[in-house]
Each structure stands twice: as structure tokens, then as C-alpha cells.
Amino acid sequence: MKLSRRAKLLALLSVPLLLVSCAFAHKQFYYPTRGASQFTPANVGLAYEEVYFPSADGTRLHGWFIPAVGETKGVILHVHGNAGKLQDHLAGIIWLPQEHYAVFTFDYRGYGLSDDTPPTPKGLMEDTQAAIAYLKKRPEPDARKLLVFAQSLGGNNSVAAVANGARDGIAGIVLDATFYSYKSIAHDKLPGAGIFVSDEYSASQLIRQLAPIPVFFLHGDRDSVIPYQHSQKLFAAALPPKTLRIIPNAEHLTALDDARTRTEVLDFFAESLR
């Protein structure tokens, strides 16, 4: 059946429209802030090291290595959420060095002092893999067996990074308020928007590949940014060993404000390193 001239024209016009729609949809996942952080670990009395390292495509990334206070029980890679830059996520990790864990946190491409390269799901996965590779080259012996603490968007980046070739040496993963898939969270925010988003690097597609690495899922039951049902779905899709904690009255990324929850996470880290 031959297409009319009008049908052909509409088909041709729909291609760039679809591409623009896809690009727009993906940009809605990223809200970076550029420039140096004014609030650093030094503001809360913690020593730290400024670090620059390359991603797979040569993008220069920036991070902070924060040594443990006193003895070092292990090294944690922190993979942050979709907004701001390093200083905006520091409050969520400053308790860990006090618990004798060194922490490495970094900014993705397009964020903070990292190169101003447009973020994409693939790029952020590769940035997370680059952070893992950097830690494994550090002189600390503890860095050869890593723990991952990933929050919100960082959870998807971490699952994709580990499942796609960076699993060696990963002892345990905590996923705090991670969404099930790019498509599902896009649908949540704007019904129908998920059709413009790829799930190639979504946790939903890759979570089963993490086994036998233990995974601890954490989510507040009052999370209005990413509903806790996303973690429930990811937990159901994951293979053992796995743990799920839905924290009463906690909002987005506030589950670890609760002392008992922190104790559970610390116990998980200690058990994973054994």
C-alpha cells in the first residue's frame, strides 16, 4: 500500500519530533548545579581529599575522598541523586566516617566541578563505573572490597554500573529510595511520558544480575518524590540475598535520619564485608 504525500510528510516530521521529545524526557531526570561547593567536609570537621578522575569517554569527573575517623572498617562509594552537586548531598553521608568508614562521593558529568558534558543514562552509568575503578586503584587495602551506598537516581546508576561489568570487589549495595525504571518514574510524573524514555539502563532490567551481591533496599513510606512501591517492585525482581525496609513516616531520602535504621545499615555493611 502506497502512502499519500501527506502521510509521508507527517512521517518525516514525526522523526525529529520524537527525537526532541526523547531528549526532553531524559533531561527531566537531571537537575545539576555547576561550580565549586562552598560547603565541604571541612565545615563539619572532616578531613578530605579533592579528587579528579576520567570517565570512559575522557570526561573529567570531580569527587571527595573522606577518610574514616579512627580505624577504617571499609570504604563506601556514595552515588548521589539527580539534583545539585556534592555539597547538597553531604548531609546524608557525614555520619559514616564517624562510624569508621571511608567515603568517596563524586559528581556526575554536568554537575559541580566535573566537566560540563550533558548527562545521559549511559554517561552516568560509565561515570559510576569510573568511580569504582578509581577506588580500586587507591592504596588503601580496604578499597579492594567496596560497599556502595546509592540514593535515588544514584541507585539506577549503581545497578547499571555493577551489572554491566563493575561487579568485581563489590561486597554489598544499599539502595535508598531508588526508582524501579526510567519509564515507570516518567509515567508517575507525567502519564504517557514513559514512551519517550529508554529502560536500557534501568534497575528493573538489571537488578537480577547483581546476585550474589547482597542488596539492602531502603525507602520511606511518605516519599512523594519516588513512591516506596518502586523499591517493593525492585525487591521482588531481585534475587537473594536481599533485604527490604520500608521506614514509617520517612520522606524522600530521610529514612536514615532514624537511628535504628542507621544501625541496620551499619550491620548490613559489617556483614557484607565478612
MIDRENVEX-149831 format. One record per residue (C-alpha): residue number from 1; residue in three letters; x, y, z. Coordinates in pm, 1 decimal, padded with zeros to 6 digits. Example, Ala and Ser with C-alpha at 12.3 -4.5 7.8 and 13.67 -1.06 7.14 Angstrom:
BEGIN
k:1&r:ala&x:01230.0&y:-00450.0&z:00780.0
k:2&r:ser&x:01367.0&y:-00106.0&z:00714.0
END
This chain:
BEGIN
k:1&r:met&x:00000.0&y:00000.0&z:00000.0
k:2&r:lys&x:00141.6&y:00336.9&z:-00106.0
k:3&r:leu&x:00146.1&y:00627.6&z:00135.4
k:4&r:ser&x:-00000.1&y:00960.9&z:00030.7
k:5&r:arg&x:00226.4&y:01265.9&z:00011.7
k:6&r:arg&x:00065.4&y:01399.2&z:00330.7
k:7&r:ala&x:00125.7&y:01072.0&z:00516.2
k:8&r:lys&x:00489.5&y:01069.6&z:00404.5
k:9&r:leu&x:00533.3&y:01429.6&z:00517.7
k:10&r:leu&x:00380.1&y:01356.0&z:00858.6
k:11&r:ala&x:00605.2&y:01051.3&z:00894.9
k:12&r:leu&x:00913.7&y:01259.4&z:00814.0
k:13&r:leu&x:00812.5&y:01533.5&z:01057.4
k:14&r:ser&x:00741.1&y:01284.0&z:01333.8
k:15&r:val&x:01102.2&y:01159.1&z:01343.2
k:16&r:pro&x:01263.2&y:01484.9&z:01461.4
k:17&r:leu&x:00963.8&y:01547.3&z:01690.0
k:18&r:leu&x:01017.7&y:01205.9&z:01850.7
k:19&r:leu&x:01389.5&y:01273.0&z:01892.2
k:20&r:val&x:01321.5&y:01609.3&z:02054.1
k:21&r:ser&x:01062.1&y:01450.3&z:02283.1
k:22&r:cys&x:01307.2&y:01177.4&z:02387.3
k:23&r:ala&x:01580.5&y:01431.5&z:02459.9
k:24&r:phe&x:01338.3&y:01648.2&z:02659.3
k:25&r:ala&x:01211.3&y:01348.7&z:02859.3
k:26&r:his&x:01563.5&y:01237.9&z:02952.5
k:27&r:lys&x:01662.3&y:01590.2&z:03060.3
k:28&r:gln&x:01385.6&y:01583.6&z:03319.8
k:29&r:phe&x:01590.1&y:01332.3&z:03522.0
k:30&r:tyr&x:01882.7&y:01568.8&z:03576.3
k:31&r:tyr&x:01892.5&y:01894.8&z:03774.2
k:32&r:pro&x:02264.9&y:01971.2&z:03811.0
k:33&r:thr&x:02423.4&y:02273.4&z:03974.7
k:34&r:arg&x:02757.2&y:02387.1&z:03836.2
k:35&r:gly&x:03060.9&y:02524.9&z:04016.9
k:36&r:ala&x:03258.6&y:02458.4&z:04333.4
k:37&r:ser&x:03087.8&y:02353.4&z:04653.7
k:38&r:gln&x:03104.9&y:02615.9&z:04928.0
k:39&r:phe&x:03008.8&y:02365.5&z:05197.7
k:40&r:thr&x:03268.5&y:02087.5&z:05224.1
k:41&r:pro&x:03357.9&y:01810.1&z:05470.5
k:42&r:ala&x:03592.6&y:02058.6&z:05639.7
k:43&r:asn&x:03288.6&y:02257.6&z:05751.7
k:44&r:val&x:03187.5&y:01966.2&z:05974.6
k:45&r:gly&x:03538.7&y:01887.0&z:06093.9
k:46&r:leu&x:03618.9&y:01607.5&z:05848.3
k:47&r:ala&x:03942.7&y:01572.9&z:05653.9
k:48&r:tyr&x:03901.1&y:01516.8&z:05281.3
k:49&r:glu&x:04090.4&y:01492.2&z:04954.8
k:50&r:glu&x:03992.8&y:01661.6&z:04628.0
k:51&r:val&x:03995.8&y:01400.7&z:04352.1
k:52&r:tyr&x:03977.9&y:01423.3&z:03971.4
k:53&r:phe&x:03947.7&y:01113.3&z:03755.0
k:54&r:pro&x:03837.4&y:01028.9&z:03397.0
k:55&r:ser&x:03522.2&y:00856.5&z:03280.6
k:56&r:ala&x:03530.9&y:00609.1&z:02991.3
k:57&r:asp&x:03488.7&y:00878.5&z:02724.7
k:58&r:gly&x:03750.9&y:01107.2&z:02880.0
k:59&r:thr&x:03502.9&y:01327.0&z:03070.5
k:60&r:arg&x:03686.1&y:01465.7&z:03376.1
k:61&r:leu&x:03498.9&y:01397.9&z:03699.7
k:62&r:his&x:03541.0&y:01551.4&z:04043.1
k:63&r:gly&x:03491.8&y:01393.7&z:04384.6
k:64&r:trp&x:03582.7&y:01394.0&z:04751.8
k:65&r:phe&x:03758.4&y:01112.8&z:04936.3
k:66&r:ile&x:03674.2&y:01138.8&z:05306.6
k:67&r:pro&x:03888.0&y:00912.8&z:05530.1
k:68&r:ala&x:03735.6&y:00726.2&z:05819.1
k:69&r:val&x:03769.4&y:00876.0&z:06166.9
k:70&r:gly&x:03998.6&y:00643.3&z:06360.1
k:71&r:glu&x:04021.4&y:00284.5&z:06238.9
k:72&r:thr&x:03890.7&y:00204.2&z:05891.0
k:73&r:lys&x:03630.1&y:-00071.1&z:05870.7
k:74&r:gly&x:03575.5&y:-00033.0&z:05497.4
k:75&r:val&x:03537.2&y:00202.2&z:05200.7
k:76&r:ile&x:03196.8&y:00319.4&z:05077.8
k:77&r:leu&x:03121.1&y:00461.9&z:04734.8
k:78&r:his&x:02837.9&y:00713.6&z:04763.4
k:79&r:val&x:02635.6&y:00766.4&z:04443.4
k:80&r:his&x:02407.8&y:01066.8&z:04483.5
k:81&r:gly&x:02070.3&y:01171.3&z:04345.6
k:82&r:asn&x:01965.3&y:01381.3&z:04049.2
k:83&r:ala&x:01994.8&y:01739.4&z:04177.0
k:84&r:gly&x:02255.1&y:01990.1&z:04292.5
k:85&r:lys&x:02620.4&y:01899.0&z:04344.1
k:86&r:leu&x:02841.6&y:01746.7&z:04614.6
k:87&r:gln&x:02757.1&y:01995.1&z:04890.2
k:88&r:asp&x:02385.3&y:01923.1&z:04853.7
k:89&r:his&x:02435.1&y:01555.4&z:04939.8
k:90&r:leu&x:02698.0&y:01584.5&z:05210.9
k:91&r:ala&x:02449.8&y:01581.5&z:05499.6
k:92&r:gly&x:02346.1&y:01227.3&z:05405.9
k:93&r:ile&x:02696.7&y:01081.4&z:05442.1
k:94&r:ile&x:02883.7&y:01276.4&z:05712.2
k:95&r:trp&x:02777.9&y:01022.6&z:05974.9
k:96&r:leu&x:02963.1&y:00739.3&z:05800.1
k:97&r:pro&x:03326.1&y:00846.8&z:05869.6
k:98&r:gln&x:03232.3&y:00872.6&z:06237.1
k:99&r:glu&x:03134.6&y:00504.7&z:06211.7
k:100&r:his&x:03485.9&y:00424.4&z:06082.4
k:101&r:tyr&x:03402.7&y:00404.8&z:05710.3
k:102&r:ala&x:03593.8&y:00598.8&z:05447.2
k:103&r:val&x:03359.3&y:00754.4&z:05190.1
k:104&r:phe&x:03415.7&y:00851.9&z:04828.5
k:105&r:thr&x:03147.1&y:01073.0&z:04675.5
k:106&r:phe&x:03160.3&y:01228.0&z:04329.4
k:107&r:asp&x:02971.5&y:01447.2&z:04084.6
k:108&r:tyr&x:02847.8&y:01310.8&z:03753.0
k:109&r:arg&x:02922.0&y:01480.1&z:03423.2
k:110&r:gly&x:02746.2&y:01815.8&z:03408.2
k:111&r:tyr&x:02746.9&y:01853.1&z:03788.7
k:112&r:gly&x:02965.7&y:02065.6&z:04016.7
k:113&r:leu&x:03329.5&y:02075.9&z:03901.4
k:114&r:ser&x:03300.2&y:01774.2&z:03671.6
k:115&r:asp&x:03321.9&y:01851.7&z:03300.1
k:116&r:asp&x:03013.3&y:02020.2&z:03158.1
k:117&r:thr&x:02914.0&y:01722.8&z:02943.0
k:118&r:pro&x:02537.7&y:01660.7&z:02907.5
k:119&r:pro&x:02420.7&y:01381.2&z:03142.4
k:120&r:thr&x:02268.2&y:01067.6&z:02988.2
k:121&r:pro&x:02176.6&y:00728.6&z:03139.8
k:122&r:lys&x:02475.9&y:00568.5&z:02967.0
k:123&r:gly&x:02710.5&y:00850.5&z:03066.8
k:124&r:leu&x:02609.6&y:00837.3&z:03432.5
k:125&r:met&x:02648.7&y:00459.8&z:03436.1
k:126&r:glu&x:03002.2&y:00499.3&z:03297.2
k:127&r:asp&x:03078.0&y:00775.7&z:03548.0
k:128&r:thr&x:02978.3&y:00539.4&z:03829.8
k:129&r:gln&x:03194.7&y:00263.7&z:03683.4
k:130&r:ala&x:03483.8&y:00510.9&z:03665.1
k:131&r:ala&x:03439.3&y:00595.3&z:04034.4
k:132&r:ile&x:03453.1&y:00225.2&z:04121.9
k:133&r:ala&x:03766.0&y:00181.0&z:03908.7
k:134&r:tyr&x:03929.9&y:00482.5&z:04072.7
k:135&r:leu&x:03869.1&y:00347.0&z:04422.9
k:136&r:lys&x:04014.1&y:00009.3&z:04335.8
k:137&r:lys&x:04341.2&y:00179.8&z:04238.4
k:138&r:arg&x:04379.1&y:00363.7&z:04567.7
k:139&r:pro&x:04648.2&y:00244.9&z:04811.9
k:140&r:glu&x:04401.4&y:00167.9&z:05091.9
k:141&r:pro&x:04372.5&y:-00213.0&z:05115.1
k:142&r:asp&x:04007.1&y:-00171.2&z:05216.5
k:143&r:ala&x:03932.1&y:-00021.9&z:04873.6
k:144&r:arg&x:03967.6&y:-00363.1&z:04711.0
k:145&r:lys&x:03638.4&y:-00469.7&z:04868.4
k:146&r:leu&x:03385.7&y:-00190.7&z:04827.2
k:147&r:leu&x:03046.4&y:-00106.5&z:04966.5
k:148&r:val&x:02802.3&y:00100.1&z:04760.0
k:149&r:phe&x:02556.4&y:00346.4&z:04912.1
k:150&r:ala&x:02334.4&y:00480.3&z:04632.7
k:151&r:gln&x:02045.6&y:00722.3&z:04664.2
k:152&r:ser&x:01751.5&y:00797.3&z:04433.8
k:153&r:leu&x:01880.8&y:00829.5&z:04073.2
k:154&r:gly&x:02216.6&y:00707.1&z:04202.4
k:155&r:gly&x:02056.4&y:00368.8&z:04265.9
k:156&r:asn&x:01978.4&y:00319.2&z:03899.8
k:157&r:asn&x:02327.6&y:00437.0&z:03805.4
k:158&r:ser&x:02483.3&y:00193.0&z:04051.9
k:159&r:val&x:02275.9&y:-00108.4&z:03948.0
k:160&r:ala&x:02359.5&y:-00040.1&z:03582.8
k:161&r:ala&x:02729.0&y:00011.9&z:03658.1
k:162&r:val&x:02771.3&y:-00305.1&z:03864.9
k:163&r:ala&x:02556.4&y:-00524.6&z:03639.2
k:164&r:asn&x:02740.5&y:-00406.0&z:03327.9
k:165&r:gly&x:03090.4&y:-00506.1&z:03423.4
k:166&r:ala&x:03191.8&y:-00341.3&z:03753.6
k:167&r:arg&x:03085.3&y:-00614.2&z:03997.4
k:168&r:asp&x:03429.8&y:-00742.6&z:04096.6
k:169&r:gly&x:03512.9&y:-00644.1&z:04452.5
k:170&r:ile&x:03166.0&y:-00510.1&z:04538.5
k:171&r:ala&x:03076.6&y:-00653.2&z:04880.3
k:172&r:gly&x:02729.7&y:-00504.7&z:04934.9
k:173&r:ile&x:02489.5&y:-00241.5&z:04799.4
k:174&r:val&x:02240.7&y:-00015.2&z:04977.8
k:175&r:leu&x:01973.0&y:00133.5&z:04750.3
k:176&r:asp&x:01797.4&y:00424.6&z:04921.5
k:177&r:ala&x:01474.3&y:00541.6&z:04752.5
k:178&r:thr&x:01561.8&y:00410.4&z:04407.3
k:179&r:phe&x:01303.7&y:00413.9&z:04129.1
k:180&r:tyr&x:01205.3&y:00093.1&z:03951.3
k:181&r:ser&x:01274.7&y:00215.5&z:03597.8
k:182&r:tyr&x:01311.5&y:00532.4&z:03393.6
k:183&r:lys&x:00984.5&y:00455.9&z:03216.5
k:184&r:ser&x:00788.5&y:00398.2&z:03535.4
k:185&r:ile&x:00903.4&y:00714.5&z:03712.8
k:186&r:ala&x:00843.6&y:00917.8&z:03396.3
k:187&r:his&x:00487.2&y:00779.4&z:03384.2
k:188&r:asp&x:00445.6&y:00869.4&z:03752.4
k:189&r:lys&x:00541.7&y:01231.0&z:03690.1
k:190&r:leu&x:00358.5&y:01274.1&z:03359.7
k:191&r:pro&x:00127.5&y:00995.1&z:03239.6
k:192&r:gly&x:00238.3&y:00881.2&z:02896.4
k:193&r:ala&x:00587.2&y:01033.5&z:02918.0
k:194&r:gly&x:00744.4&y:00690.7&z:02962.3
k:195&r:ile&x:00703.3&y:00609.4&z:02594.1
k:196&r:phe&x:00982.0&y:00859.1&z:02520.0
k:197&r:val&x:01226.2&y:00704.3&z:02767.6
k:198&r:ser&x:01453.4&y:00403.1&z:02727.8
k:199&r:asp&x:01485.7&y:00140.9&z:03002.1
k:200&r:glu&x:01819.3&y:00008.7&z:02874.1
k:201&r:tyr&x:01999.3&y:00130.8&z:03187.6
k:202&r:ser&x:01709.4&y:00089.2&z:03430.4
k:203&r:ala&x:01743.7&y:-00104.5&z:03755.1
k:204&r:ser&x:01432.9&y:-00305.5&z:03660.2
k:205&r:gln&x:01621.9&y:-00463.7&z:03369.7
k:206&r:leu&x:01945.1&y:-00533.3&z:03556.2
k:207&r:ile&x:01869.0&y:-00592.8&z:03923.8
k:208&r:arg&x:01874.4&y:-00974.8&z:03892.6
k:209&r:gln&x:02231.6&y:-00959.4&z:03762.9
k:210&r:leu&x:02361.8&y:-00828.3&z:04096.9
k:211&r:ala&x:02327.9&y:-01164.9&z:04272.4
k:212&r:pro&x:02503.2&y:-01297.3&z:04474.6
k:213&r:ile&x:02599.9&y:-00946.0&z:04593.2
k:214&r:pro&x:02373.0&y:-00868.5&z:04891.6
k:215&r:val&x:02137.2&y:-00572.9&z:04837.6
k:216&r:phe&x:01959.8&y:-00369.1&z:05107.7
k:217&r:phe&x:01654.1&y:-00176.1&z:04980.4
k:218&r:leu&x:01552.0&y:00124.5&z:05187.9
k:219&r:his&x:01255.6&y:00359.0&z:05136.2
k:220&r:gly&x:01034.9&y:00596.6&z:05332.6
k:221&r:asp&x:00662.4&y:00527.6&z:05320.4
k:222&r:arg&x:00585.5&y:00901.6&z:05282.1
k:223&r:asp&x:00819.3&y:00956.4&z:04988.5
k:224&r:ser&x:00634.0&y:01188.0&z:04748.6
k:225&r:val&x:00926.4&y:01210.6&z:04503.0
k:226&r:ile&x:00967.8&y:00836.1&z:04441.1
k:227&r:pro&x:00685.0&y:00631.9&z:04595.4
k:228&r:tyr&x:00802.9&y:00340.7&z:04809.6
k:229&r:gln&x:00627.9&y:00092.4&z:04576.8
k:230&r:his&x:00926.2&y:00135.7&z:04341.6
k:231&r:ser&x:01154.9&y:-00028.8&z:04598.2
k:232&r:gln&x:00897.7&y:-00300.4&z:04660.7
k:233&r:lys&x:00894.1&y:-00384.5&z:04288.8
k:234&r:leu&x:01272.8&y:-00384.7&z:04269.4
k:235&r:phe&x:01295.3&y:-00607.6&z:04576.1
k:236&r:ala&x:01050.1&y:-00852.7&z:04419.5
k:237&r:ala&x:01255.9&y:-00860.9&z:04097.7
k:238&r:ala&x:01592.7&y:-00905.7&z:04273.7
k:239&r:leu&x:01749.9&y:-01239.6&z:04358.4
k:240&r:pro&x:01870.9&y:-01328.3&z:04711.5
k:241&r:pro&x:02047.2&y:-01224.7&z:04923.9
k:242&r:lys&x:01825.1&y:-00920.2&z:04966.1
k:243&r:thr&x:01660.7&y:-00712.3&z:05239.3
k:244&r:leu&x:01379.7&y:-00455.5&z:05224.0
k:245&r:arg&x:01295.5&y:-00193.3&z:05484.9
k:246&r:ile&x:01005.2&y:00048.6&z:05438.0
k:247&r:ile&x:01051.0&y:00316.6&z:05703.9
k:248&r:pro&x:00733.6&y:00462.1&z:05860.7
k:249&r:asn&x:00683.2&y:00839.5&z:05833.1
k:250&r:ala&x:01004.8&y:00890.9&z:05633.1
k:251&r:glu&x:01007.0&y:01113.6&z:05325.5
k:252&r:his&x:01247.4&y:01116.3&z:05029.6
k:253&r:leu&x:01599.9&y:01034.2&z:05148.5
k:254&r:thr&x:01514.5&y:01080.1&z:05517.2
k:255&r:ala&x:01494.5&y:00710.6&z:05611.2
k:256&r:leu&x:01846.9&y:00723.1&z:05755.3
k:257&r:asp&x:01757.0&y:01006.7&z:05990.0
k:258&r:asp&x:01629.0&y:00727.6&z:06213.3
k:259&r:ala&x:01899.4&y:00588.4&z:06444.9
k:260&r:arg&x:01761.6&y:00232.9&z:06432.3
k:261&r:thr&x:01770.9&y:00235.2&z:06052.3
k:262&r:arg&x:02131.7&y:00355.2&z:06058.3
k:263&r:thr&x:02217.2&y:00066.3&z:06288.7
k:264&r:glu&x:02056.6&y:-00180.2&z:06045.5
k:265&r:val&x:02254.9&y:-00036.0&z:05755.5
k:266&r:leu&x:02579.1&y:-00049.0&z:05954.9
k:267&r:asp&x:02505.9&y:-00411.2&z:06046.1
k:268&r:phe&x:02446.1&y:-00482.9&z:05676.4
k:269&r:phe&x:02779.1&y:-00323.1&z:05582.1
k:270&r:ala&x:02965.0&y:-00521.7&z:05850.4
k:271&r:glu&x:02801.7&y:-00849.3&z:05746.8
k:272&r:ser&x:02871.4&y:-00783.3&z:05375.9
k:273&r:leu&x:03241.4&y:-00730.9&z:05447.5
k:274&r:arg&x:03260.5&y:-01062.5&z:05631.3
END
